[in-house]
Amino acid sequence: MQAGLRTLRLLYELWGLLLMSELAELLERFRRGAELLAVATTGAAGPELDFKPGENKWSVRQIACHLADAEAVGVMRFRQLIAEDNPTMAAWNQEAWAANLDYSKRKISQVIETFRMLRFANYELLKDQPVQVFERRGTHAVRGPMTLLQMLRMYAEHAENHVKQIQGVRAVFKEQKARQAAR
Protein backbone atom coordinates (compact mmCIF):
# COMPACT_ATOMS: atom_id res chain seq x y z
CA MET A 1 0.00 0.00 0.00
CA GLN A 2 2.79 2.44 0.95
CA ALA A 3 4.64 1.71 -2.31
CA GLY A 4 1.46 2.44 -4.25
CA LEU A 5 0.98 5.75 -2.46
CA ARG A 6 4.61 6.70 -3.06
CA THR A 7 4.21 5.86 -6.75
CA LEU A 8 1.04 7.95 -6.98
CA ARG A 9 2.73 10.85 -5.18
CA LEU A 10 5.72 10.62 -7.53
CA LEU A 11 3.45 10.54 -10.59
CA TYR A 12 1.55 13.56 -9.28
CA GLU A 13 4.82 15.44 -8.74
CA LEU A 14 6.03 14.51 -12.23
CA TRP A 15 2.71 15.66 -13.70
CA GLY A 16 3.13 18.96 -11.86
CA LEU A 17 6.64 19.40 -13.25
CA LEU A 18 5.47 18.65 -16.78
CA LEU A 19 2.58 21.06 -16.40
CA MET A 20 4.91 23.75 -15.03
CA SER A 21 7.29 23.27 -17.96
CA GLU A 22 4.49 23.42 -20.52
CA LEU A 23 2.94 26.36 -18.71
CA ALA A 24 6.19 28.34 -18.69
CA GLU A 25 6.60 27.76 -22.43
CA LEU A 26 2.99 28.71 -23.17
CA LEU A 27 3.16 31.83 -21.05
CA GLU A 28 6.26 32.95 -22.93
CA ARG A 29 4.63 32.25 -26.32
CA PHE A 30 1.53 34.11 -25.14
CA ARG A 31 3.58 37.09 -23.95
CA ARG A 32 5.48 37.28 -27.24
CA GLY A 33 2.27 37.57 -29.28
CA ALA A 34 2.26 41.36 -29.03
CA GLU A 35 5.89 41.56 -30.15
CA LEU A 36 5.20 39.25 -33.08
CA LEU A 37 2.28 41.40 -34.22
CA ALA A 38 4.33 44.60 -33.95
CA VAL A 39 7.18 43.10 -35.98
CA ALA A 40 4.83 41.60 -38.59
CA THR A 41 3.17 44.97 -39.21
CA THR A 42 6.31 47.13 -39.11
CA GLY A 43 6.54 49.21 -42.25
CA ALA A 44 3.05 48.35 -43.48
CA ALA A 45 1.26 51.51 -44.57
CA GLY A 46 -1.17 52.91 -47.08
CA PRO A 47 -2.62 50.44 -49.55
CA GLU A 48 -0.65 47.55 -48.07
CA LEU A 49 -2.67 47.75 -44.84
CA ASP A 50 -5.97 47.36 -46.68
CA PHE A 51 -4.89 44.95 -49.41
CA LYS A 52 -6.92 41.72 -49.43
CA PRO A 53 -5.20 38.75 -51.08
CA GLY A 54 -8.47 37.27 -52.27
CA GLU A 55 -12.22 37.27 -51.99
CA ASN A 56 -13.38 36.81 -48.39
CA LYS A 57 -9.80 37.26 -47.16
CA TRP A 58 -8.82 39.80 -44.54
CA SER A 59 -6.35 42.64 -44.87
CA VAL A 60 -3.45 43.30 -42.50
CA ARG A 61 -5.53 45.99 -40.78
CA GLN A 62 -8.53 43.66 -40.38
CA ILE A 63 -6.39 40.86 -38.97
CA ALA A 64 -4.78 43.21 -36.45
CA CYS A 65 -8.21 44.57 -35.43
CA HIS A 66 -9.48 41.02 -35.06
CA LEU A 67 -6.55 40.15 -32.79
CA ALA A 68 -7.21 43.20 -30.60
CA ASP A 69 -10.91 42.36 -30.33
CA ALA A 70 -10.18 38.69 -29.63
CA GLU A 71 -7.81 39.75 -26.84
CA ALA A 72 -10.57 41.95 -25.39
CA VAL A 73 -12.80 38.87 -25.31
CA GLY A 74 -9.91 36.99 -23.71
CA VAL A 75 -9.77 39.55 -20.89
CA MET A 76 -13.20 38.32 -19.79
CA ARG A 77 -12.64 34.64 -20.48
CA PHE A 78 -9.38 34.38 -18.53
CA ARG A 79 -10.93 36.13 -15.56
CA GLN A 80 -14.04 33.96 -15.68
CA LEU A 81 -11.96 30.78 -15.66
CA ILE A 82 -9.87 31.98 -12.73
CA ALA A 83 -12.64 33.48 -10.60
CA GLU A 84 -15.80 31.51 -11.36
CA ASP A 85 -16.71 27.85 -10.98
CA ASN A 86 -17.31 26.25 -14.38
CA PRO A 87 -18.25 29.46 -16.20
CA THR A 88 -19.92 29.50 -19.59
CA MET A 89 -17.90 31.64 -21.97
CA ALA A 90 -19.91 33.29 -24.70
CA ALA A 91 -18.98 33.09 -28.36
CA TRP A 92 -18.55 36.20 -30.47
CA ASN A 93 -19.28 36.77 -34.14
CA GLN A 94 -15.94 37.83 -35.60
CA GLU A 95 -17.44 38.56 -39.01
CA ALA A 96 -20.07 40.88 -37.51
CA TRP A 97 -17.44 42.64 -35.44
CA ALA A 98 -15.24 43.11 -38.52
CA ALA A 99 -18.16 44.44 -40.55
CA ASN A 100 -19.77 46.65 -37.92
CA LEU A 101 -16.84 48.02 -35.91
CA ASP A 102 -15.31 49.96 -38.81
CA TYR A 103 -12.09 47.99 -38.97
CA SER A 104 -11.18 49.79 -42.18
CA LYS A 105 -11.15 53.16 -40.37
CA ARG A 106 -9.09 52.13 -37.34
CA LYS A 107 -5.53 53.39 -37.04
CA ILE A 108 -3.13 50.48 -37.14
CA SER A 109 -0.86 52.00 -34.47
CA GLN A 110 -3.77 52.27 -32.03
CA VAL A 111 -4.92 48.75 -32.84
CA ILE A 112 -1.46 47.32 -32.19
CA GLU A 113 -1.17 49.30 -28.95
CA THR A 114 -4.60 48.07 -27.82
CA PHE A 115 -3.57 44.48 -28.48
CA ARG A 116 -0.26 45.03 -26.67
CA MET A 117 -1.93 46.53 -23.60
CA LEU A 118 -4.62 43.85 -23.38
CA ARG A 119 -2.12 41.03 -23.94
CA PHE A 120 0.16 42.51 -21.26
CA ALA A 121 -2.74 42.76 -18.78
CA ASN A 122 -3.72 39.16 -19.48
CA TYR A 123 -0.12 37.98 -19.19
CA GLU A 124 0.37 39.80 -15.88
CA LEU A 125 -2.75 38.13 -14.50
CA LEU A 126 -1.86 34.66 -15.75
CA LYS A 127 1.85 34.54 -14.89
CA ASP A 128 1.19 34.83 -11.16
CA GLN A 129 -1.46 32.12 -10.93
CA PRO A 130 -0.64 28.87 -9.12
CA VAL A 131 -0.20 25.90 -11.44
CA GLN A 132 -3.39 24.20 -10.24
CA VAL A 133 -5.47 27.19 -11.38
CA PHE A 134 -4.64 26.26 -14.97
CA GLU A 135 -6.64 23.05 -14.50
CA ARG A 136 -9.84 25.03 -13.77
CA ARG A 137 -12.58 24.34 -16.29
CA GLY A 138 -15.27 26.27 -18.03
CA THR A 139 -17.48 25.74 -21.05
CA HIS A 140 -16.79 27.62 -24.26
CA ALA A 141 -20.05 28.22 -26.14
CA VAL A 142 -18.61 26.74 -29.35
CA ARG A 143 -15.63 24.58 -28.34
CA GLY A 144 -17.18 22.99 -25.26
CA PRO A 145 -15.30 22.21 -22.03
CA MET A 146 -11.89 23.88 -21.74
CA THR A 147 -9.31 24.36 -19.02
CA LEU A 148 -7.49 27.61 -18.41
CA LEU A 149 -4.37 25.91 -19.79
CA GLN A 150 -6.22 25.03 -23.00
CA MET A 151 -7.54 28.60 -23.27
CA LEU A 152 -4.01 29.95 -22.82
CA ARG A 153 -2.75 27.62 -25.57
CA MET A 154 -5.60 28.66 -27.87
CA TYR A 155 -4.80 32.36 -27.42
CA ALA A 156 -1.05 31.87 -27.85
CA GLU A 157 -1.61 29.93 -31.08
CA HIS A 158 -4.27 32.38 -32.24
CA ALA A 159 -1.82 35.29 -32.30
CA GLU A 160 0.95 33.17 -33.84
CA ASN A 161 -1.36 31.93 -36.61
CA HIS A 162 -2.64 35.40 -37.45
CA VAL A 163 0.90 36.81 -37.50
CA LYS A 164 1.73 34.16 -40.14
CA GLN A 165 -1.42 35.21 -42.00
CA ILE A 166 -0.27 38.86 -41.92
CA GLN A 167 3.14 37.83 -43.24
CA GLY A 168 1.41 35.95 -46.05
CA VAL A 169 -0.82 38.90 -46.97
CA ARG A 170 2.18 41.21 -47.06
CA ALA A 171 4.13 38.77 -49.24
CA VAL A 172 1.27 38.57 -51.76
CA PHE A 173 0.98 42.37 -51.78
CA LYS A 174 4.70 42.74 -52.50
CA GLU A 175 4.57 40.09 -55.24
CA GLN A 176 1.66 41.82 -56.96
CA LYS A 177 3.33 45.21 -56.62
CA ALA A 178 6.57 43.82 -58.13
CA ARG A 179 4.64 42.27 -61.04
CA GLN A 180 2.88 45.57 -61.72
CA ALA A 181 6.19 47.44 -61.64
CA ALA A 182 7.73 44.96 -64.10
CA ARG A 183 5.05 45.61 -66.71
C-alpha positions in Angstrom: 0.0 0.0 0.0 2.8 2.4 0.9 4.6 1.7 -2.3 1.5 2.4 -4.2 1.0 5.8 -2.5 4.6 6.7 -3.1 4.2 5.9 -6.8 1.0 8.0 -7.0 2.7 10.8 -5.2 5.7 10.6 -7.5 3.4 10.5 -10.6 1.5 13.6 -9.3 4.8 15.4 -8.7 6.0 14.5 -12.2 2.7 15.7 -13.7 3.1 19.0 -11.9 6.6 19.4 -13.2 5.5 18.6 -16.8 2.6 21.1 -16.4 4.9 23.7 -15.0 7.3 23.3 -18.0 4.5 23.4 -20.5 2.9 26.4 -18.7 6.2 28.3 -18.7 6.6 27.8 -22.4 3.0 28.7 -23.2 3.2 31.8 -21.1 6.3 33.0 -22.9 4.6 32.2 -26.3 1.5 34.1 -25.1 3.6 37.1 -24.0 5.5 37.3 -27.2 2.3 37.6 -29.3 2.3 41.4 -29.0 5.9 41.6 -30.2 5.2 39.2 -33.1 2.3 41.4 -34.2 4.3 44.6 -33.9 7.2 43.1 -36.0 4.8 41.6 -38.6 3.2 45.0 -39.2 6.3 47.1 -39.1 6.5 49.2 -42.3 3.0 48.3 -43.5 1.3 51.5 -44.6 -1.2 52.9 -47.1 -2.6 50.4 -49.6 -0.7 47.5 -48.1 -2.7 47.8 -44.8 -6.0 47.4 -46.7 -4.9 44.9 -49.4 -6.9 41.7 -49.4 -5.2 38.8 -51.1 -8.5 37.3 -52.3 -12.2 37.3 -52.0 -13.4 36.8 -48.4 -9.8 37.3 -47.2 -8.8 39.8 -44.5 -6.3 42.6 -44.9 -3.4 43.3 -42.5 -5.5 46.0 -40.8 -8.5 43.7 -40.4 -6.4 40.9 -39.0 -4.8 43.2 -36.4 -8.2 44.6 -35.4 -9.5 41.0 -35.1 -6.6 40.1 -32.8 -7.2 43.2 -30.6 -10.9 42.4 -30.3 -10.2 38.7 -29.6 -7.8 39.7 -26.8 -10.6 42.0 -25.4 -12.8 38.9 -25.3 -9.9 37.0 -23.7 -9.8 39.5 -20.9 -13.2 38.3 -19.8 -12.6 34.6 -20.5 -9.4 34.4 -18.5 -10.9 36.1 -15.6 -14.0 34.0 -15.7 -12.0 30.8 -15.7 -9.9 32.0 -12.7 -12.6 33.5 -10.6 -15.8 31.5 -11.4 -16.7 27.9 -11.0 -17.3 26.2 -14.4 -18.3 29.5 -16.2 -19.9 29.5 -19.6 -17.9 31.6 -22.0 -19.9 33.3 -24.7 -19.0 33.1 -28.4 -18.6 36.2 -30.5 -19.3 36.8 -34.1 -15.9 37.8 -35.6 -17.4 38.6 -39.0 -20.1 40.9 -37.5 -17.4 42.6 -35.4 -15.2 43.1 -38.5 -18.2 44.4 -40.6 -19.8 46.7 -37.9 -16.8 48.0 -35.9 -15.3 50.0 -38.8 -12.1 48.0 -39.0 -11.2 49.8 -42.2 -11.1 53.2 -40.4 -9.1 52.1 -37.3 -5.5 53.4 -37.0 -3.1 50.5 -37.1 -0.9 52.0 -34.5 -3.8 52.3 -32.0 -4.9 48.7 -32.8 -1.5 47.3 -32.2 -1.2 49.3 -28.9 -4.6 48.1 -27.8 -3.6 44.5 -28.5 -0.3 45.0 -26.7 -1.9 46.5 -23.6 -4.6 43.8 -23.4 -2.1 41.0 -23.9 0.2 42.5 -21.3 -2.7 42.8 -18.8 -3.7 39.2 -19.5 -0.1 38.0 -19.2 0.4 39.8 -15.9 -2.8 38.1 -14.5 -1.9 34.7 -15.8 1.8 34.5 -14.9 1.2 34.8 -11.2 -1.5 32.1 -10.9 -0.6 28.9 -9.1 -0.2 25.9 -11.4 -3.4 24.2 -10.2 -5.5 27.2 -11.4 -4.6 26.3 -15.0 -6.6 23.1 -14.5 -9.8 25.0 -13.8 -12.6 24.3 -16.3 -15.3 26.3 -18.0 -17.5 25.7 -21.0 -16.8 27.6 -24.3 -20.1 28.2 -26.1 -18.6 26.7 -29.4 -15.6 24.6 -28.3 -17.2 23.0 -25.3 -15.3 22.2 -22.0 -11.9 23.9 -21.7 -9.3 24.4 -19.0 -7.5 27.6 -18.4 -4.4 25.9 -19.8 -6.2 25.0 -23.0 -7.5 28.6 -23.3 -4.0 30.0 -22.8 -2.7 27.6 -25.6 -5.6 28.7 -27.9 -4.8 32.4 -27.4 -1.0 31.9 -27.8 -1.6 29.9 -31.1 -4.3 32.4 -32.2 -1.8 35.3 -32.3 0.9 33.2 -33.8 -1.4 31.9 -36.6 -2.6 35.4 -37.5 0.9 36.8 -37.5 1.7 34.2 -40.1 -1.4 35.2 -42.0 -0.3 38.9 -41.9 3.1 37.8 -43.2 1.4 36.0 -46.1 -0.8 38.9 -47.0 2.2 41.2 -47.1 4.1 38.8 -49.2 1.3 38.6 -51.8 1.0 42.4 -51.8 4.7 42.7 -52.5 4.6 40.1 -55.2 1.7 41.8 -57.0 3.3 45.2 -56.6 6.6 43.8 -58.1 4.6 42.3 -61.0 2.9 45.6 -61.7 6.2 47.4 -61.6 7.7 45.0 -64.1 5.1 45.6 -66.7 
